[in-house]
Amino acid sequence: MHCPYCRHTDTRVVDSRVGEDGGTIRRRRTCTECGKRFSTVEQMQLVVVKRSGATEPFVRDKAIAGARKACKGRPVTEDDLACLGQAVEDALRGDGWAEVPAHEVGLAILGPLKALDEVAYLRFASVYRAFESADDFADEIAALRAERSLTEGSLAQLVEDETHSAPSG
C-alpha cells in the first residue's frame, strides 16, 4: 500500500476493524517513511462467472443498465435504479457469493425490479427468461396477479385480526 502523502511503499497497519455490514474491513495505517496516518477500506471483490467460464468483476452499473432498458418510458427515476443496483449487490453479497454465476445476477435483479415496476419487470423477464410467445407473457401476468391478490388478502386478514383483537373500551 502506497502512502498517499509521500508515495512510499512501506506502510504498517495500526488497527483493523470490520465494517458494520460485515463486508468491509477498515484499516488504520501509518507510513514508515513520513510517519503520517491514513485509513483504507477493503471490500471483498464479487466476481461474475459467465456462461463461457470467463470471469469478470461485478459492476453494479452493468446491472443497472439492464434494468434501465426495461424501465425505458416508465415512471422510474435514476435514484430508483441506483437503489435497485444496491439491492442487487447487497443480495448477492448477503448470499455469500464470492463467484456468482451470471444467471444468479439476473435472478437477483428480478425481485427488486418487480417491486419497482411490474411492466419493467415483465420486459426484463421476457428477455431474461426468453419468452417465446404471448402465452409466456400471459402466464407471468397471471403469476403477478396471483401474488398481488395473495398479498392483498394477507393484508386484509391482518387488518381484520387487529380490529377484532383490539380491546373494546
N, C-alpha and C positions, 0 to 999 in steps of 0.2 A: 504494500500500500504506500503510495507516494504521499508525502506531506503536502498539503495544499498551500503552505506558506513558502517553503524553501525547495520543494520538489525532491527532497532526499528520500531514498527508497527504504530506509530502515526506520520503521516505527514500531512502537511497543503498545500492546493492548493493556490498558489500566483497569478497565471494568467492562463486563459484558452483561446485558440484561435481555431477557426475552420480551418481545413486544406484547401488548395487551391482547392482540389477536392470536398470538402463539405462532404466527407465520413469519415473524421477523426477529432479528437479533440486532440490538443497538450496542455498538462497541465504542467506548471512550478510549482514544489513543493519544499517545504522546510521541513527538518526534525526538529521536536520539541526537539529532544534529542541532536543531534550533530550540528544542525544549517546549515548543508550543503544543497545545492540546487541541484536538478536534474529534468529532463524532462521525461514525459511519453507521449505515443501516444495511444489513444484509437480508435478502429475501430469497427463499427457495425459488429456483427457476422452474417454471412449469413448461414442459415440453410436449408438443403435439406430435403424435406418430401418424403420419399419412398412410393411406392405403398401400402405397408403394413400399412402405417400410422406412422411408426417409423421415427424419425428424427436423423440427424447427421450433424455435421458442414460441410460446403462446403470446399472441399480440392482441390485446383487448380491442384495439381499433379495427382489427380484421373481423372480429365477431360482430362489432357494432355496424360495420359496413354492410354485412349480410342482412342484418336486421333493418338497417336504414332503407335498403332496396325494397324490402317487404312493406315498409311503412310509407313509401312514397305516396303523397296525396292524402295521407291520413293525418288526423289531428294529434301528431306525436312530436314532441319537442326534442331538441338536441339534449336537453337535461334528462328527459325520459330515457333517451338512448344511452346516455352516459351511465345512468343508474342501472339500466339493463346490462350493460357491459360489466359493471362492477358486480352485479348479482351473479352473472355467469362465471366470472373469475372466482368469486367467493365460493360458489357452489362446487367448482372443480377443485379448488384448494381444500375446501371443507370435506370433500370426499376422500382426501388423502392422496390424490393423484400426483405422481412426480412426472410420469409419462402418460399422457391421456390420449386415447385413440381419437382421431378426428371425428369419428361418429359420435362420441360422447360430448364433444363440444356442441354439435348440432342439437343433441338432446337437451343439453343444458340451456340452450337458447330458447327452445320451445316453451318451457314453463313460464318464464318471465314475460315472453312475448305474448302468450295467451292472456296473461293478466293485464298487459298493457293495452292491447288492441286485438280483438278477435279477427278482424279482417286481415290485418297484417300477419297474424298467426296462421290463418288459412293459406295466405300467399306463400309464407315461408315453408309451411308443412307440405304444400303441394310440390314444391321443388325438392325439399329435403327428403321427403318420403316417396318421391317420384310418382305422383298421382298420374294415372293413365286415362281416366275417364271422369265424366260428370258424377258417376256413381261414387267414386272415391271422395269427391267433394261432399256429396250428399251424406255419406257415411260419417265423415268428420264433423259436419254441421250437426247431424243427429247426436253425435257424442258430446259436442259442445252444449247443445240444448239439454241433454240428459244431465250433464254435470251441473249446469246452471240451475235446473229445477231441483236437483238434489240439494244443492247449496241453499237455495231459497227455502226449501222445505225444512232443512235443518235449522235455519234462522227463525222461521215461523214457529217451529216446535220449541226452540229455546225461549222465544218471547212468551209463548203460551205457558211454558213451565214456570218462568219467572213471575208471570202475572198471577198464577194460581198459588204459588208458594209465598207470595208477599203477605206479610201479616196484615190482617184487617184491623182497622182501627178505630 
